[in-house]
């Protein structure tokens, strides 16, 4: 017997996932799929991929930040932190170009990094992604410019042995708690950073170890399950992850998984975020928690190709 009641948005969750994956395959693999084109919401608005690891920024992190260079463990964690604090490919390339590709903790110079980023800001360039908001950290580190506080936090993390703490972590939840112990890092960012580190060889932690629903996911959960606000968001995400094959089959949806890798907890969590947005238009009568009624970001095509690459420890290939 179910302990929570599904709304009509529950089926929409799976239908959206199917259509969003079809859109990805049509764009990136020349697959002859057009079903998503009939959906005006997906065609017009920006939604992240069903698999977090398929998104352009995650692909860049995995291939160009984590696995591109032969680095020490300290250099690797520094590279991950530096990239994710700004979460913007253009900012990484700017730093790489200015520092002759030498992005390592072992050669880090606050003055050099600050100068590059300050010059970019003075030139009216945006150095942060709009995907999520990094706390300014001014109340902790006292700098007038946000990037200087963020550099100070990275330095603090490195100097207090975050590399060793991660190496000693048993699972993803341990890594999440490591990040949560640092100033200005709340549950949402701690979970995102833990997932980013789990792509690397620094840990044996996996995406299926642990999940922490963010604000958007909580909104999506509330729309798919009436009364779900009193239930565990973690439990519901685990339920969706466990049920994915049965639900796609029930709805006659030929969802195309990465071969050898079903949707993980982080993916099901992210899908709740995206379905929350989708439902603002598709199910405007179903209220969430935030009360938002429109989708802000419009879809802007990026025609550059992505040569898919997954963490070697996954043991999967880029086939669907």
N, C-alpha and C positions, 0 to 999 in steps of 0.2 A: 504494500500500500504506500502511495506517495505521501511524502510529508510536506509537500508544497504544491501549489496549483499552477499549472502551466497556462500561460495566456496564448493568444494567437501569434504573438511575437516569437514564441518558442520555435515554431516551424519556420518563421522568417529567418531566424538565426542560421539554420541549416541551408535554406535557399540562398541567403546572402553569401554564405561561405562558398557554396558551389559556384555562383555567378562570379564572385570576385576571383576565384581560382581560374575560371575559364577566361576571364579578362587578362589575367597574368600570362597564361599560356598562349593566348592569341597574340599578345604583344611581343613576347620574348622568345617564343618557340615556333612561330609561324604556323601554329596549329589552326586547323580549319574549324574554329568554333566561333559562332556568332550569337549564341544565346544571350550573352551579357549585353549585346548592343540594344536589345529590346527593352532593357531596363534603363529608363531615363535618369534615375538617381545615380546609379553607378557610372553611367556615361558622363555625367555632368560634374560629379563631386570627387574629391580626393579621399580615397580610403586606403589604409595600409593593406599589405598582402595578408593572406591567411596564415602563412608561415612567417614569423618575424624574421627569420634568417634570409628570406627572399627579398626583403626590402633593400633598396639601393644602398642606404647608409650602413645597414648590417653587413651586406656583402662587402662593402669597402673596408669596414672594420675587420672582418675575418681575413680577407685576402691581402689587403694592403697595409694594415696596421699590425695585426697579430702575427701573421705567417709569412710576411714578405721578407723580413730581415732575420738573420740569425742573431738572437739577442739573449742576454742573461735573463733570469726570471725577474730581476728588479727592473731591467729595461723594458721588459714586456708589460709588466703591470703599469709602469709609468706611461707607456705609449697608449695603453687602453684608457687610463684615466684622462690623459691629456685630450685624446680624441673625443671621449664621451662627455667631458665637461662642456665642450662646445658643440659636439654632435653635428658638425658641419664639414662636409668633404672639402669645401673651398678653403676653410680655415686651416685644415690639416695640410693641404697643398701649399698654402701660403707659407706656413712655418717650415715645411720641408724644403721649399725653394730657397727661402731666406737663410736657412741653417745648413745648406748643402746636404740635405737628407739625413743629417745626424740628429735624429730624435731619440735620445737616450737619457736615462737618469744619470748615467755615469759621466755624461758631458754637459749636464743641464746647467744653464746660467739664467738666473731670474732676469738679469738686466737685458740679455739678448731676446728672450721670449717676450718680455714686457714691451721692448722697443718695437718689435714686429707687430704685435697686436695693437699697441697704441697708435702706430702709424696707420694701420688699417682703419681704426675707429676714426681717426682724424680725417681720413679720406672718405668718410661716410659709408664705409663697408660694414655689412652686418657680419659679425663674427660668431654669433650664436644661432642655432637652429630654432625654428618656431615649434618644433615637435613637443617640447616641454620646457618649462621655465626653471632654470637653475637659480637657486637662492643667491642673493648678492653677497652674503657673508660679511657685510660691512660691520655689523654689530659685534662680530667675532674678531675680524682681522683689521678693521679700521681704515681700509683704503677707500678712496673716493670712487675709484673705478672698479667695476664688477670683476673684470678679468684678473685684476691684481689680487683680489680676495680669493678667487678661484685658484690661481697659481699658488697662493699661500696655503690653501687647503690641501692641494696636491702635495706640496712640500711637507706639510704636517703628516699626511698619510705615509709618505715614503720614509720620513725620519722616525716615525713611531712603529716601523716594522710591519706595514700592511702586507708585504710580500710573504713574510714568514707566517703571519696570521692566516692568510689564505691557503698557504701550503699545508698548514696544520688542520684546516677545516675538513670535516668528514663528508659534508654534503652541502647542497645549495643553501639550505636554511642557515647553516653555520656562516657561510660567506655573506649572506644577507645580514646577519647580526653583526658581522665585522663592520660592514659599511654603515649600519644603523648606529654604531657606537661613535661615529664621527660627527662633529658639529655641522649643522645645517642640512644634513642628509636625513630625510624622512623615509617612511616606508616605501613610497613609490620609487624614489630614486635608488634606494638601497636594493630593491628587487631588480630594477633595470640593470644596475651595475653588476649585480651578482650573475645575471644571465650573460652579460658581456664577458665577464671573466671566465664563465663556464665554457665559452667557445674555445678557450685556450688550453694548452697543455699544462697550465699551472696547477690544475686540479682535476680530480676524477669526477667532480660534481656534474650532474646531468640536469637537463631541463625538467625531467619528470620527477625530480626529488621534492619539489616544493613550489607553491604558488602564493602570491600575495596580491589580491585584487586591488587595483587602483581606483580612483574616483570614477573614471569613465566606465570601467567594468562594473562597478557597483550600480551605476545607472542602468546599464544594459541588463544586468541580472534582475533589477527591480521591474524592468519592462517585460522580461520573459517569464518571470515567476511572481505571481501576486503573493504578497506576504513574505517575500524572500528577504526583506530587510531584517527580519528577525532570525534568519538562518545564517549559517556560515557560508560566506562567499567562497571560501576555499573549498568547502565540501561541494558546492554547486559546480564550480569549475572542474573539479575532479570527476563529478558525475558526467558532465558533458564530454570530457575527454574519454571516459570509459565507454560512453554510448555512441560515439561518432559513427562507427561502422553500421550499427543497427539503425540509427536515425537516417543516414543517407539512403540506406536500403529501403526503409519504410516509405520514404518520400520519392523513391525511384530517381535518385540523383546520382549520377555517375561521377562522384568526386574523385579527382585525380591526385592522389597523395604522391609525395616524393617516394620513390621506390625504397622500401625498407624503413620508412619513417612516417608514422602517423602524426597527426596534429598533436603537439605537446601541450602541457599545461599553460605555458606562456602564450601559445598560439590561441588556445581557447579563451584565455583571459583577454587577449587583444581583440578577439572577435566580438566579445561582449562590448568593448569600447566602440568598435565600428558599427555594430548593430544598434547601439544606443543612438548614434548619429543617423543611421539609415532610417530608423523608426521615427525620427522627428518629422520626416516627410511621408514615409510609407504608412505609419500608424500614428498620426498626430494626436489621436484621442487617447493613446496610452501614455500616461505620465511617468516620468522617471523620478529621480531624486533632485536633480539640479534645476529642472523646469525649463531647460533650453529647448527652443522650438525650431531652430534652423541650423543648417550645416554651413559653417563659415568658409571652408576652403574649397575652391573650385578645382576641377581637374585640369592640370596643365601638362600636356604630353612632353615627355623627355625621351627623345628618339635615340639617345646613345645606348648602345648594346651593353648588356650585363653578361659577362662570362661567368656563369655560376660556379661557386666554389664553396664547399662545406668543410667544417672542421674535420680533419682526417680521423679523429677519434670516433666520429659518428659511424664510420664504415659504410657510408652511403654514396651514391653517385647522383649526378644531376639528371636524373631521368624520372618521368612521370607515367 
